[in-house]
Amino acid sequence: MIEIAMRKTLSVMTYDGDVIVGSSTPFLFHHALYRRLRSPHDTFDYEDMAEIQRWTVTEPYINMSCGLGEAPYYESSRHSLRFVDIVNEKLHIVDLNKGPSSLESFDLGTPVSTTADLVGSDDEIIVGAKHGYAIMNRNTKKLEYIKKVWDERDGPGKDERMRFNDGVVDHKGRYWASTMTDPKVEAPPTDEGVLFRLDPDMTLHRMIEQVSIPNGICFSPDEKIMYFIDSPTSNVFQFKYDKETGDISNREVFYHVEGDAVPDGMTIDVNGCLWIAICGGGKVLRISPEANVVGEILLPHARMVTCPAFVDEDLFITSAEEEEPEKYPDSVKYGGSLFKVHVGVRGMPVHKFRRR
C-alpha cells in the first residue's frame, strides 16, 4: 500500500475589509480551496483547503474469491469483521486480533446481503435474506424469518424473483434494507426494488419504491440527512430525514458519478464525508458534505469494488469477481478479495436493531 497526502501551505491576506484564506503556491481556483472569512478569528475546515488525498492499495488484506463480497460489518465488542458473499451464499468472519489467518467461512444455503447486531442478544444477529428479515443463530448459522416483505399487493412470484441487497440500522434501532431483482432468477434488474424500514415494534414500511439496484444507505452525523444510492442512475440521493419518526422527504441528487462505473455501497465518517465504492471503477471516493471529491482510494487489481466499512481509522473494502476478465485481466488477480487501508479518520458508530 502506498499512501500519498497532498497538502498546500496556507496563507492569509486581506482584501476589501475581508480576510481571505489562500495558498502560498499556485493551485486550481475552486470554491473548496478559496474561502472568505468574516474576521481573522473565524474558523475554517482545513480539509476544505486540501487537494484530493489519495491512497493506492495494491494487495488485499485477505486474498479470496468472493463472487459478490458485500456488507462488511464491524463488531467492536468482539473486534471482528463479518461480511457476506451474496452469490455463493456464504458468511465470512475474521478476528481482527488474530488477523487474516483467523478467517472462518460458513455456507448459508440462501443469499444473505446485509447483517446487523441485536440489542440484548449475544447469540443471534439479524440479516436481510432472500425473502425478508431473518434471525440467524451465531452458532448454528440457521435462519428463521421474522418478517417477510412481500404480500398479495405484489402479485405472484415476487418473493422468488427478488432478494435483499443492502442495509443499515439507524440510531433509533430501525433496520433499513433494500431489495432488488435476484440475478439468478431474472436479469437484467427491473425497477421492482424497494427500500424497506423495519421498526423495533416489527412494523414494516415501504420507504422508496421503483428502484432497480438500491445500494448504500447512510445518515449524516447531525441525523438530518439520509443518503441513498440507486446504482444504475449513478446518483447518490439525499433526503431530509426526521430522526424521531424515520420519515424521509425532499429527494435530491447529492452527487453524480460520471462515466460507466457506478456507485455501490458506502459508509460515512465523523466529519460527514461519504466513502463510496465505485463498482467497475476500482476505487472508493471520499465526498465532502459539500459534494466535493476530497479523497480517493485506488485499487488497481480489483475493479469491482463493492462496499467499505470503518474499523477505527482503517477502512475495510469488499469486492466482487471481475465480470469481464478478458477485457480487464489486471482485475482478475484480486477480484473478490477483502482490502484494508488506513485513512486516518473514524467512521460513525454502527447501531444495533432494537427488537421489542
N, C-alpha and C positions, 0 to 999 in steps of 0.2 A: 504494500500500500504506500502511495506517495501522497502526502498532504501538502497543498500549496495554499497559503493565505496571502492574498494581495491587498495591501493597505496603502493609504496615502498619508502624507504628513499634512495636518490641518493647520490653517492659518486663519486669523480673524482680522477683518478690516471693517471700516465704517463707510457708509455711503448714504448721503441724504438723510442723516439722522438715524439710520437703521444700522444694526450690527449684522454683518454678512459673514457666514462661515464658508470658507472656500478651501482650496488646496494649494500648497506651495509648488506643486508640479502640475503640468497640463493634464486634463482629463476630459472625457466626454461630458459636455454640458447636459445635465439631466436633473430633473426636479428632485430626485432622490439623493443627488450629490451636491446640491446647492440650495441652501435654505436661509431665509431671513429670520433672524431672531429679534424680538422687540427690545431686548436690553442685553447688556453683557452678562447679566445674571441668569438669563433664561437657559434652560437645559435642552439638549437635543439627543437623539438616539445615535450613538456613534456608528451603529451598523448601517444607518441610512447613508452615511458618508463613505462607506467602504465599497470597493469594487466587488464583483462577484467572487465569492470564496469557492475554491474548487478542491475536490479530493478525487483521486483515482484509485480504484480498488481492483487489483489485478489477480488476486487469488481469493478463493472462498474461505470462510470460517469452517464450513463443513462441505466437502465435495460430495455431492449426492445427485440423484437423478429424479427429482420430483417431476411428475407430468405437469402439475399445476400447483406449485408451492404457494400457500396463502396464509393469511390470518395469524401472523406472529403475535403472541400474547405473553407478556411478562408477568410472572408471579413473584412479587418481591419477597413474600414470606418464605418461599422455597428457593429463591434466586434461581429460577428455572425459566426456560423459554419453551413454549409449545407452539406448534404450527401444524398445518394440515397439508395434505396432497389431495386436492379435491378429485382429480381424475382417477388416481389409483386408490382412493378411499382409505387413506392412512392418516394416523395421528403420529406426530413426531414430538419427542420431548428431550431436551438437553439440559443437564445440570450444569449451570454456568460456573459453579465452584470447581467442577472437575474438568470441564472443557469438552471439546468435540468427541473425545473417546467415550463419553457417557451417553451418547445419543441412543435412545430407545425408539423403536417404531412398532406401531400396532395396526393391524388390519381391522377396519371398522365394518366392512360389508355394506356400506352405504355412503354416499357423498356427504361429507360434513365440511362446511365452508367458513364457519365463524364459531368462536367459543368465548365463554366468559365464566368467571368465578361466581359463586353464590354466597351471599351474606349468610353467615351462620352454619356453613357446611364445609367440612374438610374432605368429605368422602365423595362429593359429586360436583360436577360442573354443568352448565347449561350450554347447549350448542344449537346452531341452525343446521338442520339436516335436510334430507330430501323433501319431506312433506310438511315440515314446520319446526317448532321449537321442541327440543327434547332434553331430558336429563341423562347425563352419562355418568355411570359409576366409574370412579377413578381406578378401581382395582380390576374390575372385570371388563371395562370398556363397553358394556352393554348399554343400549339406548332405550329410553321409554318416553314416548311423546307425551307432552303435557299441553300442547296447543297446536293443533293442525290448522293451517291457514286458509285452505280452500273450502268453499261450500257450494250450495246449489246455484248461487248467482254467477259462478264462474263457468258453468256448463260442464259437460262430461270430458274427462281425460286430462284436465288441467293439473291435477295432483301428480300425474305421471309425467306430464310434459315439462314441468318446472322443477327447479331446485333453488336452494338458498345460495347466496353469493358473497355477501359481506355483512358486517355488523359491528355495533359498538354499544356500550351501555353508558347512559348519561349520568350526571351527578345525582339524580333522583332515583337511580336504580332501574330506569326504564330501558328495555333492550330494543334498540333499533336494528332491524335486519332486513336485507333486501333479497328479492328473488329474481330469477331470470329463466329463460328457456334453457333446459338441460341439453347441451350439445350432443349428448349421447342418444337423445331421443329425437330432437328436431334441430336442424340448422338451415340457414343462419338464424341468429336470435330474432325474435319478434318484439313488438312493443307491449308484450303482456306482463312485463315486470312490474313489481310493486315494492315500495319501501314500507314495511310494517313497523309498528311500535307496540311492544308488549309491556303493559304496565304491571307493577307489583301485584295488583289485585287480579291479574290474569285477563284483564280487558285487552282486546286486540283492536288496533286502529290501523286503517289504511291511510298512510300519510301522503304518499306520492304514487300516482299510477301512470300507466302508459310510458314506461321506460324500458329500455332493451337490455343494457348491461349495467345495472346500478352498482356502483362501487363505493369508494371511500366515503366515510361519514365522520365529521369532526365537529367539535363545539369550541368556540373561541374562549379564551381564558376568562373573559368577563361574563360568559354564558349568555350573550345577547345574539350571537350569530351561529347558525348551523351551516356547515359546508357539506356539499354533496356532489358526487360525480356520477354522470351517466356517460360511460366511456365512448360510445360511438359518436357522441356530439362533440367530443374533445373539450367539453366545458366543465369547469368547476363552478357550481352554482352556490350562491349564498342565500339564506333565508333569515328573516327576522325570527328569533327564537324566544318563546316565553318559557323560561326555565321552570316556572311553577306549574303550568298546565301541560307543557310539552307541545303546545301548538306552534306551527310554523306558518309564515306568511311572507309576502313581498319577494317572490323569487326573482333573482337577478343573476346574470353571468358575472362571476367574480374574476375568473381567469380563463383564457382560452389557449389551448396548446396547439401551436402551429405544426404543420407537417403531417406525415402519415402515422406517426406514433401517437398513442392515446394515453390519457391519464387513467391510472388503475387505483390501487389502494393508496391511502395517505394517513398521516398522523400529524400532530400539532405540538409545537414546543411551548415552553413557558412564556416566550416572547410573542406568541400569537402567530408565528410563522408556520405555514403548512409545508410538510415534506411529502411530495407527491411522486410516486413511482410512475415513470413514463414507459409503459409497456410497448416494446418494439423500438424503443429509443436507447435502451441500455443506460439509463440514468435515473437519478432522483433529483427533482428540483426543490429548492427551498424558496418559498414565495412569501414575501412580507405581507403584513396586514394591508398595505397599500397596493398589493398586487404586483409588486416588482420582484424579479428574479434576483435573489441575494446569495444564493448558494447552489452548487451543482456537484453531485456525486456521479462520477463516470465509472461504468462497469463494462469495459471493452470486451469481456468474454462472456457476457450474459445479456443479450439484447432484450429478452422477455422478462423484464423486471416487474414484480407484481405488488409487493406491499412492504412498507417499512414499519418498524416499531422501536421505541426507545427502551433502553436498559441503562439507567443513569445517564451518562453523557455519551453513550455508544448508540449507534443506530444499527439494528439488525434488519436485513433486507432479504425477502424471499424472491424466488424466481421460478420460471417455468421452462420446460424444454423448448428448444428452438423449433419454430414452426416451419421455417424454410431453410433446412440445413445446407442444401446445395448453394443457395444464394448467400447465406451468412455462415460460412464454415467456422469462423472465429468464435461464433456464439455457441457452437455445439459443445465446446470443451467444458464449460461450467454452467450451461443452462440447466436449471432445476436445482441449483445449489443454494446454500444459505451464506450470506455475506455479512460482514461486520466492519464498521468504520467508526472511529472516534471523531465526534463532531463538536465537542466542547460546549454543548448546551443540553439541558434536560427537557424531557417531554412532560406533558400534562399527566397527572395521575390517572391510572386505569381504575375504572369503577366496577363494582360487582352488582349482579342482578339481585334486587331486594324482593324475593318472592315472599308473599304473606301467607 
